Amino acid sequence: MPAGRLAFWFEFASTYSYLTAMRIGALAERRGVEVEWRPFLLGPIFADQGWHTSPFNLYPAKGRYMWRDMSRRAAALGIGFRRPEPFPQNSVLAARVALLALAAPGGADFCRAVFQAQFADGSNIADPAVLRRLLTDAGLVADLVDRAGDAACKQALRDAVDEAKALGIFGAPSFVVGQELFWGDDRLEEALSFVGT
Amino acid sequence: MPAGRLAFWFEFASTYSYLTAMRIGALAERRGVEVEWRPFLLGPIFADQGWHTSPFNLYPAKGRYMWRDMSRRAAALGIGFRRPEPFPQNSVLAARVALLALAAPGGADFCRAVFQAQFADGSNIADPAVLRRLLTDAGLVADLVDRAGDAACKQALRDAVDEAKALGIFGAPSFVVGQELFWGDDRLEEALSFVGT
């Protein structure tokens, strides 16, 4: 029986969500914590506060720092990192596909592969062909990309965004344990430690 | 001989600067790192990007989260924490006095005391009487509060803000080691480890 559950709210276009995606599996397993992968979109949340692109684009000094910080963190973790072009990528299709993929085993592997394709390999995750390949590699069926266009799937992603807003989420990655919210890759260890307390 | 130097850029009104101020001394000493305390103001930097108060006030979800996060972090560090009223406090006078205080031994003690008065004891650091008392407690002369009104001291604080901007600083606390910038209390350990590399 797991020690408890942690919901990992992530946005595929988010650089710091990539860091968490690549390290949460091993850390959670070591502590016996079950991770629920929750894709959502930051775009509608940012739009509510008047931002129509990433704050890293809106605020240049913050953006310059983020790229440098990401390089350092990725190097420390021993994972690849390159700046995606364009940034941020359009993550809507990837998020819809992930909602479907996560209903089956292999879903988390697919999510990790999407992050890696974008931030380590330089692929554009808005490209349906890229997503088909990643699905197949994860042992899933490529036609989830087509099913992602169904009204039910579109609505499920809208619902996820509404749920994120209701939880007070304003950035990614975020972690929810019971009623407690943690924001940022830097809070992953603290959130995992909170499980079962 | 110290292992090297780290510049600790802080804003008295900044909640996360308080966390760093209370823990940097012991951490730096253990690693043999010399800390240069650099007071500055975030107000003019925020104003450049169109913000006329703290982003924690401008973005309510982020603000609500910050107060909760600060409570958790302060409890974990075993230090007091209460929300200052008003927030953010006007830190201009405290920053000017700190520039003078840091020219003498006891300056860092005074800075820590200013943070504690504001974030643990509920004092208003814009009040000259509060600053006079904290100076005396730190073994410094209370009339630094009067000298803080001199043109030279005002200019020194403006120069510090310009230097911060030139270094790419956009938030507080920030740490500078050589040419490398680190932002946020969460990066303190990484910045200290970078000294001497």
Interface residues (C-beta under 8 A of the other chain):
Chain A: Q49 L58 Y59 A61 K62 R64 Y65 R68 D69 R72 K165 G168 I169 F170 G171 L181 F182 W183 G184 D186 R187 E190
Chain B: Q49 L58 Y59 A61 K62 R64 Y65 R68 D69 R72 K165 G168 I169 F170 G171 L181 F182 W183 G184 D186 R187 E190
